[in-house]
């Protein structure tokens, strides 16, 4: 994973950079196919000076780009906020790509070996649970008449 950290109008200490790397490791745990990350931290001039640090994060995943932006009182608050924003985007992205269909996975350029291994493990566990439960011994059918209106006062009858 290629990580680029840029600072505009603000100096970053080595502690701040290690904090950013720690937060990026959290994102990498959620999605291992991240190929590049670009973090921009800048100090903006705002009237209230309350949320003057702005953090922007751009992730490259296959042929998709995920981007988030948040502002905070200091660098740590801004990085926490933008990490939460991008984390929500990753969850939504994984829901769209992984849980939809096989053709979309191929379009995304994301490795499907892990997903197929999980699918095979699910099938094996379903077969084992079916063997434990046994087989269907008897099925019953009951003749039923459809419901129809009895009177205009909206009462049902059989």
ZINORVEN-V984389 format. One record per backbone hydrogen bond with DSSP energy under -0.5 kcal/mol. CO is the residue of the C=O (numbers start at 1). NH is the residue of the N-H. Records with the same first field share a line. If there is no record, write none. Layout:
BEGIN
CO = NH  NH
END
This chain:
BEGIN
1 = 3
2 = 37
4 = 6  39
6 = 41
8 = 43
13 = 17
14 = 18
15 = 19
16 = 20
17 = 21
18 = 22
19 = 23
20 = 24
21 = 25
22 = 26
23 = 27
24 = 28
25 = 29
26 = 30
27 = 31
31 = 34
33 = 62
35 = 2
36 = 60
37 = 4
38 = 58
39 = 6
40 = 56
41 = 8
42 = 44  54
44 = 46
50 = 52
52 = 44  54
53 = 72
54 = 42
55 = 70
56 = 40
57 = 68
58 = 38
59 = 61  66
60 = 35  36
61 = 64
64 = 61
66 = 59
68 = 57
70 = 55
72 = 53
74 = 78
75 = 79
76 = 80
77 = 81
78 = 82
79 = 83
80 = 84
81 = 85
82 = 86
83 = 87
84 = 88
85 = 89
86 = 90
87 = 91
88 = 92
89 = 93
90 = 94
91 = 95
92 = 96
93 = 97
94 = 98  99
95 = 99
101 = 105
102 = 106
103 = 107
104 = 108
105 = 109  110
106 = 109
108 = 63
112 = 116
113 = 117
114 = 118
115 = 119
116 = 120
117 = 121
118 = 122
119 = 123
120 = 124
121 = 125
122 = 126
123 = 127
124 = 128
125 = 129
126 = 130
127 = 131
128 = 132
129 = 133
130 = 134
148 = 157
151 = 154  155
155 = 150  151
157 = 148
END
